[in-house]
Every structure is written in structure tokens, then in C-alpha cells.
Amino acid sequence: MYRQNRQHRRVAALAVSLALGSAAVCAASDDVAKQLANPIASLVSVPLQLNYDDGYGAGGDGELWRLNVQPVIPFSVSDDWNVISRTILPVIDQDGFPGAGDSETGLGDTLQSLFFSPKSLTDSGWTWGVGPALLLPTATEDVLGAEQWAAGPTAVALRQSGSWTYGALANHIESFAGDGDRADVSATFLQPFLTYITAKQTTFAINTESTYDWETEQWSVPLNLQASQLLKLGGQHVQVGGGVRYWLDSPSGGPDGWGLRMNLVLVFPRP
């Protein structure tokens, strides 16, 4: 019965995603769709990304919903340079986990990244950015976060050619303060991505969001496949989408098999 209910929730979530994507509204500009494919574009946006995964724990009965609130805010700091702030604040609901965290809901730890990026492309058409990444211990429950402060470098490079965007984002963070009774943080994140935008501003995307934990020497590798549609509701640009993810690798007791992802992005193009 438990697994039946879980499957019902999956179907309902996917149905909501498809309903949003098929809403009868006006198509938005191709330029905005292209900027959304660029993680360091000079575009203010507020992505809301909902992920569902299961298979947690020794018995595989744990499931987790994670809503990532991810505001992206660019700042012009000179005639030649932008600074792009990217924040990831997770809201987590987990159930069926072993131990004290069997069922918990609350905030997770926040990842704050700043990218210093030139306004002009390179001679070969690449866009790039580098800067610091900082993990903030904002979790409202012990089991939802690492209880550590961590920092390190982050970088992104991408190229846009016609309807295609391809590139990669990476960071590495190491803990420097926090609860001495909790494990240190030492993690590398790699996100190669490829997107294709149609004439109707539909975006098809594939990426992996691989994390290597140097403390446990284990990989987490979800492969994400997603389709999104850029729309205009009155004067508001909105991108809605959904897709699936498959865990190619995960730590012992981590997620397994297939998961779901849904996106809602509020877009605020600069005048």
C-alpha cells in the first residue's frame, strides 16, 4: 500500500507538470528562452525546482521531496564585467527515513555562488564566469543539513550556437567551521549540460548533477531529462516544465531508480 501511494503521488505530480506546460497562453520571445539556457545570463529570474526521489534507506522505503528556490540576480560592476548571484535554498520533506529523521520537513543548507563574468564573449564565442561558492548552515533540523560552513571555488563555461547551448558548471567546497561532532564537508560538483530551443521556445535539456563526496569516497549521479515551455502570462514571462531523472550512481542508502523534476521559472527581463 505504501508503494502504491507513492506511485499515485508520482502520477499526480507529473500530471500537474503536463497541465502547466499545455496552458493556452501567448508564446514569449526567443531571446528570453535563450538567456534562460545560460546560467550566468544578465537576466533576473526566480526558478522554483521541485524534485522527487525515493529508494532511500536500507529497505529502500524512504522518499524525499525537495523544492529548490533559486533566485538569479545579475549586477553590473563595470562597463566590462557582471557579477551574477545564484542562490539555492532547499525546502525538504522526507518520509520513511531510518532513525531520528524518519519524517521531517524544513529548510536545508543554502548554497550561495557569485560568478564574475565578462560582458563580452570570447573570440570563439564562449561565455564564462568564476567566483566563490559558500555553503550556509541554514537547515532547520539537524538531519536536513550538514551543520557546517563550507566554501570554495566555482566556475562555469558555455557556448550558444543557434538553437544549441552546451557547457558545464562546477564547484568544490570544503568545510572550515561548524559542529565538531558532524562530518566535514568536502565535495566536488560537476554539471555538464546540453539544451536545444525550438522555434516555439520549447527547451529540451539533458544534464547530470554529479557530486563526489571526498569524505565517503562516493558518487551521486542523477541524469536529468527535461522539457520546458516559455510563456507570457499578461506581462509576466514564465517558463514551466517537467521531466524525469535516473540515478546512475548514488551512495549507500541513497536514492535509487527513477525520480521526477518540475520547474516553474519567473522571469524579469531587464528593460
Phi and psi in degrees as GROMACS dihedral restraints (atoms count N, CA, C in turn):
[ dihedral_restraints ]
;  ai    aj    ak    al  type     phi  dphi    fc
    3     4     5     6     1   -60.0    20    10
    4     5     6     7     1   -45.8    20    10
    6     7     8     9     1   -69.4    20    10
    7     8     9    10     1   -31.3    20    10
    9    10    11    12     1   -63.1    20    10
   10    11    12    13     1   -45.5    20    10
   12    13    14    15     1   -61.7    20    10
   13    14    15    16     1   -37.6    20    10
   15    16    17    18     1   -63.3    20    10
   16    17    18    19     1   -43.6    20    10
   18    19    20    21     1   -64.3    20    10
   19    20    21    22     1   -37.5    20    10
   21    22    23    24     1   -62.3    20    10
   22    23    24    25     1   -39.7    20    10
   24    25    26    27     1   -66.4    20    10
   25    26    27    28     1   -38.0    20    10
   27    28    29    30     1   -61.0    20    10
   28    29    30    31     1   -47.4    20    10
   30    31    32    33     1   -63.2    20    10
   31    32    33    34     1   -42.1    20    10
   33    34    35    36     1   -63.2    20    10
   34    35    36    37     1   -41.8    20    10
   36    37    38    39     1   -64.0    20    10
   37    38    39    40     1   -42.6    20    10
   39    40    41    42     1   -66.7    20    10
   40    41    42    43     1   -35.9    20    10
   42    43    44    45     1   -63.9    20    10
   43    44    45    46     1   -40.9    20    10
   45    46    47    48     1   -61.3    20    10
   46    47    48    49     1   -43.5    20    10
   48    49    50    51     1   -60.4    20    10
   49    50    51    52     1   -45.0    20    10
   51    52    53    54     1   -67.5    20    10
   52    53    54    55     1   -35.3    20    10
   54    55    56    57     1   -65.5    20    10
   55    56    57    58     1   -41.2    20    10
   57    58    59    60     1   -62.6    20    10
   58    59    60    61     1   -43.1    20    10
   60    61    62    63     1   -67.7    20    10
   61    62    63    64     1   -21.3    20    10
   63    64    65    66     1  -101.3    20    10
   64    65    66    67     1    10.8    20    10
   66    67    68    69     1   -60.5    20    10
   67    68    69    70     1   141.6    20    10
   69    70    71    72     1   -86.6    20    10
   70    71    72    73     1    93.4    20    10
   72    73    74    75     1  -139.7    20    10
   73    74    75    76     1   173.9    20    10
   75    76    77    78     1   -77.4    20    10
   76    77    78    79     1   143.3    20    10
   78    79    80    81     1   -71.3    20    10
   79    80    81    82     1   146.4    20    10
   81    82    83    84     1   -98.2    20    10
   82    83    84    85     1  -179.2    20    10
   84    85    86    87     1   -73.9    20    10
   85    86    87    88     1   147.4    20    10
   87    88    89    90     1   -64.7    20    10
   88    89    90    91     1   -31.5    20    10
   90    91    92    93     1   -62.8    20    10
   91    92    93    94     1   -39.9    20    10
   93    94    95    96     1   -66.2    20    10
   94    95    96    97     1   -42.2    20    10
   96    97    98    99     1   -59.6    20    10
   97    98    99   100     1   -40.0    20    10
   99   100   101   102     1   -68.2    20    10
  100   101   102   103     1   -39.0    20    10
  102   103   104   105     1   -65.8    20    10
  103   104   105   106     1   -36.1    20    10
  105   106   107   108     1   -66.4    20    10
  106   107   108   109     1   -23.6    20    10
  108   109   110   111     1   -77.2    20    10
  109   110   111   112     1   -10.3    20    10
  111   112   113   114     1  -104.1    20    10
  112   113   114   115     1   112.0    20    10
  114   115   116   117     1   -67.0    20    10
  115   116   117   118     1   -12.0    20    10
  117   118   119   120     1  -124.4    20    10
  118   119   120   121     1    33.0    20    10
  120   121   122   123     1   -70.3    20    10
  121   122   123   124     1   156.5    20    10
  123   124   125   126     1   -81.7    20    10
  124   125   126   127     1    69.2    20    10
  126   127   128   129     1  -146.1    20    10
  127   128   129   130     1   126.6    20    10
  129   130   131   132     1   -82.1    20    10
  130   131   132   133     1   126.1    20    10
  132   133   134   135     1  -147.3    20    10
  133   134   135   136     1   156.9    20    10
  135   136   137   138     1  -129.1    20    10
  136   137   138   139     1    88.8    20    10
  138   139   140   141     1   -75.3    20    10
  139   140   141   142     1   136.9    20    10
  141   142   143   144     1  -116.4    20    10
  142   143   144   145     1   112.6    20    10
  144   145   146   147     1  -116.5    20    10
  145   146   147   148     1   117.0    20    10
  147   148   149   150     1  -105.7    20    10
  148   149   150   151     1   123.1    20    10
  150   151   152   153     1  -118.2    20    10
  151   152   153   154     1   141.0    20    10
  153   154   155   156     1  -126.1    20    10
  154   155   156   157     1   129.8    20    10
  156   157   158   159     1  -140.6    20    10
  157   158   159   160     1   152.5    20    10
  159   160   161   162     1  -138.4    20    10
  160   161   162   163     1  -172.4    20    10
  162   163   164   165     1    89.0    20    10
  163   164   165   166     1    12.5    20    10
  165   166   167   168     1   -75.9    20    10
  166   167   168   169     1   152.8    20    10
  168   169   170   171     1    86.7    20    10
  169   170   171   172     1   166.7    20    10
  171   172   173   174     1   -61.0    20    10
  172   173   174   175     1   -35.4    20    10
  174   175   176   177     1   -90.5    20    10
  175   176   177   178     1    -3.7    20    10
  177   178   179   180     1    72.2    20    10
  178   179   180   181     1    19.1    20    10
  180   181   182   183     1   -94.7    20    10
  181   182   183   184     1    -7.4    20    10
  183   184   185   186     1   -78.5    20    10
  184   185   186   187     1   141.7    20    10
  186   187   188   189     1  -133.5    20    10
  187   188   189   190     1   153.5    20    10
  189   190   191   192     1  -143.3    20    10
  190   191   192   193     1   130.3    20    10
  192   193   194   195     1  -106.0    20    10
  193   194   195   196     1   133.1    20    10
  195   196   197   198     1  -132.8    20    10
  196   197   198   199     1   116.9    20    10
  198   199   200   201     1  -100.4    20    10
  199   200   201   202     1   110.5    20    10
  201   202   203   204     1   -92.9    20    10
  202   203   204   205     1   117.2    20    10
  204   205   206   207     1   -92.9    20    10
  205   206   207   208     1   118.6    20    10
  207   208   209   210     1  -131.0    20    10
  208   209   210   211     1    65.7    20    10
  210   211   212   213     1   -63.3    20    10
  211   212   213   214     1   138.3    20    10
  213   214   215   216     1  -121.1    20    10
  214   215   216   217     1   120.2    20    10
  216   217   218   219     1  -131.7    20    10
  217   218   219   220     1   116.3    20    10
  219   220   221   222     1   -90.9    20    10
  220   221   222   223     1   147.7    20    10
  222   223   224   225     1  -129.5    20    10
  223   224   225   226     1   133.5    20    10
  225   226   227   228     1   -86.8    20    10
  226   227   228   229     1   120.0    20    10
  228   229   230   231     1  -106.9    20    10
  229   230   231   232     1   -10.9    20    10
  231   232   233   234     1  -166.0    20    10
  232   233   234   235     1  -178.4    20    10
  234   235   236   237     1   -66.6    20    10
  235   236   237   238     1   -21.0    20    10
  237   238   239   240     1  -113.4    20    10
  238   239   240   241     1   -13.2    20    10
  240   241   242   243     1  -131.2    20    10
  241   242   243   244     1   144.3    20    10
  243   244   245   246     1  -115.3    20    10
  244   245   246   247     1   153.7    20    10
  246   247   248   249     1  -116.8    20    10
  247   248   249   250     1   125.6    20    10
  249   250   251   252     1  -111.0    20    10
  250   251   252   253     1   120.9    20    10
  252   253   254   255     1   -92.9    20    10
  253   254   255   256     1   124.9    20    10
  255   256   257   258     1  -124.6    20    10
  256   257   258   259     1   120.6    20    10
  258   259   260   261     1  -116.6    20    10
  259   260   261   262     1   139.3    20    10
  261   262   263   264     1  -125.5    20    10
  262   263   264   265     1   108.6    20    10
  264   265   266   267     1  -113.2    20    10
  265   266   267   268     1   110.2    20    10
  267   268   269   270     1   -89.5    20    10
  268   269   270   271     1   139.1    20    10
  270   271   272   273     1  -110.5    20    10
  271   272   273   274     1   120.3    20    10
  273   274   275   276     1  -116.3    20    10
  274   275   276   277     1   138.4    20    10
  276   277   278   279     1  -130.8    20    10
  277   278   279   280     1   114.6    20    10
  279   280   281   282     1  -123.5    20    10
  280   281   282   283     1   148.0    20    10
  282   283   284   285     1  -147.2    20    10
  283   284   285   286     1   145.7    20    10
  285   286   287   288     1    79.3    20    10
  286   287   288   289     1    16.6    20    10
  288   289   290   291     1   -84.1    20    10
  289   290   291   292     1   145.6    20    10
  291   292   293   294     1   -72.1    20    10
  292   293   294   295     1   152.9    20    10
  294   295   296   297     1    83.4    20    10
  295   296   297   298     1  -156.5    20    10
  297   298   299   300     1   -65.5    20    10
  298   299   300   301     1   -24.6    20    10
  300   301   302   303     1   -94.5    20    10
  301   302   303   304     1    28.1    20    10
  303   304   305   306     1   -49.1    20    10
  304   305   306   307     1   -49.7    20    10
  306   307   308   309     1  -140.5    20    10
  307   308   309   310     1   112.8    20    10
  309   310   311   312     1  -141.1    20    10
  310   311   312   313     1   147.0    20    10
  312   313   314   315     1  -135.2    20    10
  313   314   315   316     1   134.6    20    10
  315   316   317   318     1   167.7    20    10
  316   317   318   319     1  -170.3    20    10
  318   319   320   321     1   -82.0    20    10
  319   320   321   322     1   146.8    20    10
  321   322   323   324     1   -98.4    20    10
  322   323   324   325     1  -169.0    20    10
  324   325   326   327     1   -76.2    20    10
  325   326   327   328     1   146.3    20    10
  327   328   329   330     1   -97.1    20    10
  328   329   330   331     1   135.4    20    10
  330   331   332   333     1  -107.5    20    10
  331   332   333   334     1   119.2    20    10
  333   334   335   336     1  -112.1    20    10
  334   335   336   337     1   124.0    20    10
  336   337   338   339     1  -123.4    20    10
  337   338   339   340     1   144.5    20    10
  339   340   341   342     1  -125.7    20    10
  340   341   342   343     1   127.4    20    10
  342   343   344   345     1  -114.6    20    10
  343   344   345   346     1   122.2    20    10
  345   346   347   348     1   -89.3    20    10
  346   347   348   349     1   117.4    20    10
  348   349   350   351     1  -133.6    20    10
  349   350   351   352     1   131.6    20    10
  351   352   353   354     1   -68.1    20    10
  352   353   354   355     1   145.6    20    10
  354   355   356   357     1   -73.7    20    10
  355   356   357   358     1   -23.8    20    10
  357   358   359   360     1   -97.5    20    10
  358   359   360   361     1   147.8    20    10
  360   361   362   363     1   -72.7    20    10
  361   362   363   364     1   159.8    20    10
  363   364   365   366     1   -71.4    20    10
  364   365   366   367     1   170.7    20    10
  366   367   368   369     1   -59.6    20    10
  367   368   369   370     1   -28.0    20    10
  369   370   371   372     1   -95.0    20    10
  370   371   372   373     1     7.1    20    10
  372   373   374   375     1    89.8    20    10
  373   374   375   376     1    17.6    20    10
  375   376   377   378     1   -93.8    20    10
  376   377   378   379     1   147.5    20    10
  378   379   380   381     1  -111.1    20    10
  379   380   381   382     1   139.8    20    10
  381   382   383   384     1  -145.9    20    10
  382   383   384   385     1   162.4    20    10
  384   385   386   387     1  -156.7    20    10
  385   386   387   388     1   146.5    20    10
  387   388   389   390     1  -137.8    20    10
  388   389   390   391     1   157.2    20    10
  390   391   392   393     1   170.8    20    10
  391   392   393   394     1  -164.8    20    10
  393   394   395   396     1   -95.6    20    10
  394   395   396   397     1   153.3    20    10
  396   397   398   399     1  -123.3    20    10
  397   398   399   400     1   138.1    20    10
  399   400   401   402     1  -132.6    20    10
  400   401   402   403     1   125.5    20    10
  402   403   404   405     1   -93.9    20    10
  403   404   405   406     1   122.9    20    10
  405   406   407   408     1  -106.9    20    10
  406   407   408   409     1   131.3    20    10
  408   409   410   411     1   -79.2    20    10
  409   410   411   412     1    73.8    20    10
  411   412   413   414     1   -95.8    20    10
  412   413   414   415     1     3.7    20    10
  414   415   416   417     1   -60.6    20    10
  415   416   417   418     1   137.5    20    10
  417   418   419   420     1   -87.5    20    10
  418   419   420   421     1   -12.0    20    10
  420   421   422   423     1  -132.4    20    10
  421   422   423   424     1   145.3    20    10
  423   424   425   426     1   -55.0    20    10
  424   425   426   427     1   -41.3    20    10
  426   427   428   429     1   -75.3    20    10
  427   428   429   430     1    -9.9    20    10
  429   430   431   432     1   -95.2    20    10
  430   431   432   433     1    -1.2    20    10
  432   433   434   435     1  -150.9    20    10
  433   434   435   436     1   177.9    20    10
  435   436   437   438     1   -92.6    20    10
  436   437   438   439     1   -13.1    20    10
  438   439   440   441     1    54.6    20    10
  439   440   441   442     1    39.3    20    10
  441   442   443   444     1  -135.2    20    10
  442   443   444   445     1   147.5    20    10
  444   445   446   447     1   -92.7    20    10
  445   446   447   448     1   133.8    20    10
  447   448   449   450     1  -143.0    20    10
  448   449   450   451     1   151.6    20    10
  450   451   452   453     1  -151.7    20    10
  451   452   453   454     1   163.3    20    10
  453   454   455   456     1   172.8    20    10
  454   455   456   457     1  -174.2    20    10
  456   457   458   459     1   -85.0    20    10
  457   458   459   460     1   153.7    20    10
  459   460   461   462     1  -138.2    20    10
  460   461   462   463     1   151.9    20    10
  462   463   464   465     1  -153.3    20    10
  463   464   465   466     1   153.4    20    10
  465   466   467   468     1  -144.9    20    10
  466   467   468   469     1   144.8    20    10
  468   469   470   471     1  -144.3    20    10
  469   470   471   472     1   138.0    20    10
  471   472   473   474     1  -154.5    20    10
  472   473   474   475     1   160.3    20    10
  474   475   476   477     1  -135.4    20    10
  475   476   477   478     1   136.7    20    10
  477   478   479   480     1  -115.6    20    10
  478   479   480   481     1   123.7    20    10
  480   481   482   483     1  -135.1    20    10
  481   482   483   484     1   108.1    20    10
  483   484   485   486     1    62.3    20    10
  484   485   486   487     1  -123.9    20    10
  486   487   488   489     1   -86.4    20    10
  487   488   489   490     1    -4.4    20    10
  489   490   491   492     1  -101.6    20    10
  490   491   492   493     1   143.4    20    10
  492   493   494   495     1  -132.0    20    10
  493   494   495   496     1   130.5    20    10
  495   496   497   498     1  -143.9    20    10
  496   497   498   499     1   148.9    20    10
  498   499   500   501     1   171.2    20    10
  499   500   501   502     1  -160.5    20    10
  501   502   503   504     1  -156.2    20    10
  502   503   504   505     1   148.3    20    10
  504   505   506   507     1  -122.9    20    10
  505   506   507   508     1   141.9    20    10
  507   508   509   510     1  -147.4    20    10
  508   509   510   511     1   154.9    20    10
  510   511   512   513     1  -152.9    20    10
  511   512   513   514     1   163.1    20    10
  513   514   515   516     1  -140.8    20    10
  514   515   516   517     1   127.8    20    10
  516   517   518   519     1  -126.0    20    10
  517   518   519   520     1   144.9    20    10
  519   520   521   522     1  -130.0    20    10
  520   521   522   523     1   137.1    20    10
  522   523   524   525     1   -72.0    20    10
  523   524   525   526     1   143.7    20    10
  525   526   527   528     1  -129.1    20    10
  526   527   528   529     1    -6.7    20    10
  528   529   530   531     1  -164.0    20    10
  529   530   531   532     1   162.8    20    10
  531   532   533   534     1   140.5    20    10
  532   533   534   535     1  -165.8    20    10
  534   535   536   537     1   -68.8    20    10
  535   536   537   538     1   119.3    20    10
  537   538   539   540     1   -67.8    20    10
  538   539   540   541     1   -16.9    20    10
  540   541   542   543     1   -87.5    20    10
  541   542   543   544     1    -6.6    20    10
  543   544   545   546     1  -100.9    20    10
  544   545   546   547     1   156.9    20    10
  546   547   548   549     1   -64.7    20    10
  547   548   549   550     1   144.8    20    10
  549   550   551   552     1   -65.8    20    10
  550   551   552   553     1   156.5    20    10
  552   553   554   555     1  -101.5    20    10
  553   554   555   556     1   125.5    20    10
  555   556   557   558     1  -148.6    20    10
  556   557   558   559     1    98.8    20    10
  558   559   560   561     1  -141.7    20    10
  559   560   561   562     1   141.3    20    10
  561   562   563   564     1  -114.6    20    10
  562   563   564   565     1   131.2    20    10
  564   565   566   567     1  -115.5    20    10
  565   566   567   568     1   131.6    20    10
  567   568   569   570     1  -130.2    20    10
  568   569   570   571     1   127.2    20    10
  570   571   572   573     1  -134.0    20    10
  571   572   573   574     1    83.5    20    10
  573   574   575   576     1   -73.1    20    10
  574   575   576   577     1   143.9    20    10
  576   577   578   579     1  -143.6    20    10
  577   578   579   580     1   153.0    20    10
  579   580   581   582     1  -143.4    20    10
  580   581   582   583     1   128.1    20    10
  582   583   584   585     1  -132.4    20    10
  583   584   585   586     1   152.6    20    10
  585   586   587   588     1  -133.0    20    10
  586   587   588   589     1   130.5    20    10
  588   589   590   591     1  -113.1    20    10
  589   590   591   592     1   126.2    20    10
  591   592   593   594     1   -83.6    20    10
  592   593   594   595     1   174.3    20    10
  594   595   596   597     1   -64.9    20    10
  595   596   597   598     1   -20.7    20    10
  597   598   599   600     1   -97.4    20    10
  598   599   600   601     1    18.1    20    10
  600   601   602   603     1    64.5    20    10
  601   602   603   604     1    28.7    20    10
  603   604   605   606     1   -89.7    20    10
  604   605   606   607     1   129.7    20    10
  606   607   608   609     1  -109.6    20    10
  607   608   609   610     1   126.8    20    10
  609   610   611   612     1  -107.9    20    10
  610   611   612   613     1   129.4    20    10
  612   613   614   615     1  -134.0    20    10
  613   614   615   616     1   145.8    20    10
  615   616   617   618     1  -136.0    20    10
  616   617   618   619     1   135.9    20    10
  618   619   620   621     1  -157.7    20    10
  619   620   621   622     1   165.3    20    10
  621   622   623   624     1  -118.3    20    10
  622   623   624   625     1   150.9    20    10
  624   625   626   627     1  -123.4    20    10
  625   626   627   628     1    73.5    20    10
  627   628   629   630     1   -84.9    20    10
  628   629   630   631     1   134.0    20    10
  630   631   632   633     1  -125.5    20    10
  631   632   633   634     1   129.7    20    10
  633   634   635   636     1  -109.8    20    10
  634   635   636   637     1   121.4    20    10
  636   637   638   639     1   -91.7    20    10
  637   638   639   640     1   109.9    20    10
  639   640   641   642     1   -73.5    20    10
  640   641   642   643     1   -19.2    20    10
  642   643   644   645     1   -74.6    20    10
  643   644   645   646     1   -43.5    20    10
  645   646   647   648     1   -99.3    20    10
  646   647   648   649     1    -8.6    20    10
  648   649   650   651     1    57.7    20    10
  649   650   651   652     1    47.0    20    10
  651   652   653   654     1  -131.7    20    10
  652   653   654   655     1   148.1    20    10
  654   655   656   657     1   -99.9    20    10
  655   656   657   658     1   148.1    20    10
  657   658   659   660     1  -122.3    20    10
  658   659   660   661     1   118.3    20    10
  660   661   662   663     1  -135.2    20    10
  661   662   663   664     1    88.3    20    10
  663   664   665   666     1   -88.1    20    10
  664   665   666   667     1   136.2    20    10
  666   667   668   669     1  -100.7    20    10
  667   668   669   670     1   122.2    20    10
  669   670   671   672     1  -108.9    20    10
  670   671   672   673     1   132.4    20    10
  672   673   674   675     1  -123.8    20    10
  673   674   675   676     1   127.0    20    10
  675   676   677   678     1  -148.5    20    10
  676   677   678   679     1   149.4    20    10
  678   679   680   681     1  -125.4    20    10
  679   680   681   682     1   137.2    20    10
  681   682   683   684     1  -134.9    20    10
  682   683   684   685     1   151.3    20    10
  684   685   686   687     1  -124.1    20    10
  685   686   687   688     1   128.9    20    10
  687   688   689   690     1   -87.4    20    10
  688   689   690   691     1   128.9    20    10
  690   691   692   693     1  -129.7    20    10
  691   692   693   694     1   169.1    20    10
  693   694   695   696     1  -132.5    20    10
  694   695   696   697     1   111.9    20    10
  696   697   698   699     1  -100.1    20    10
  697   698   699   700     1    99.2    20    10
  699   700   701   702     1    66.1    20    10
  700   701   702   703     1  -119.4    20    10
  702   703   704   705     1  -100.2    20    10
  703   704   705   706     1     5.9    20    10
  705   706   707   708     1  -104.0    20    10
  706   707   708   709     1   121.3    20    10
  708   709   710   711     1   -75.2    20    10
  709   710   711   712     1   134.4    20    10
  711   712   713   714     1  -139.9    20    10
  712   713   714   715     1   138.3    20    10
  714   715   716   717     1  -116.6    20    10
  715   716   717   718     1   128.3    20    10
  717   718   719   720     1  -122.3    20    10
  718   719   720   721     1   148.4    20    10
  720   721   722   723     1  -169.4    20    10
  721   722   723   724     1   173.7    20    10
  723   724   725   726     1  -161.8    20    10
  724   725   726   727     1   167.4    20    10
  726   727   728   729     1  -178.8    20    10
  727   728   729   730     1  -168.4    20    10
  729   730   731   732     1  -124.0    20    10
  730   731   732   733     1   161.4    20    10
  732   733   734   735     1  -136.9    20    10
  733   734   735   736     1   148.5    20    10
  735   736   737   738     1  -130.2    20    10
  736   737   738   739     1   131.3    20    10
  738   739   740   741     1   -84.4    20    10
  739   740   741   742     1   105.0    20    10
  741   742   743   744     1   -72.1    20    10
  742   743   744   745     1   -30.1    20    10
  744   745   746   747     1  -158.4    20    10
  745   746   747   748     1   148.8    20    10
  747   748   749   750     1  -158.5    20    10
  748   749   750   751     1   159.0    20    10
  750   751   752   753     1   -65.5    20    10
  751   752   753   754     1   165.0    20    10
  753   754   755   756     1   -57.7    20    10
  754   755   756   757     1   127.4    20    10
  756   757   758   759     1    81.5    20    10
  757   758   759   760     1     4.8    20    10
  759   760   761   762     1   -88.1    20    10
  760   761   762   763     1  -173.4    20    10
  762   763   764   765     1   -65.4    20    10
  763   764   765   766     1   158.6    20    10
  765   766   767   768     1  -145.8    20    10
  766   767   768   769     1   148.3    20    10
  768   769   770   771     1    73.6    20    10
  769   770   771   772     1  -141.5    20    10
  771   772   773   774     1   -93.8    20    10
  772   773   774   775     1   148.7    20    10
  774   775   776   777     1  -136.2    20    10
  775   776   777   778     1  -179.9    20    10
  777   778   779   780     1  -124.1    20    10
  778   779   780   781     1   152.4    20    10
  780   781   782   783     1  -139.5    20    10
  781   782   783   784     1   136.3    20    10
  783   784   785   786     1  -130.9    20    10
  784   785   786   787     1   144.1    20    10
  786   787   788   789     1  -127.7    20    10
  787   788   789   790     1   141.1    20    10
  789   790   791   792     1  -135.3    20    10
  790   791   792   793     1   119.7    20    10
  792   793   794   795     1  -119.8    20    10
  793   794   795   796     1   120.2    20    10
  795   796   797   798     1   -89.4    20    10
  796   797   798   799     1   128.9    20    10
  798   799   800   801     1  -118.5    20    10
  799   800   801   802     1   135.8    20    10
  801   802   803   804     1  -129.5    20    10
  802   803   804   805     1    81.0    20    10
  804   805   806   807     1   -61.1    20    10
  805   806   807   808     1   145.3    20    10
  807   808   809   810     1   -70.7    20    10
  808   809   810   811     1   141.5    20    10
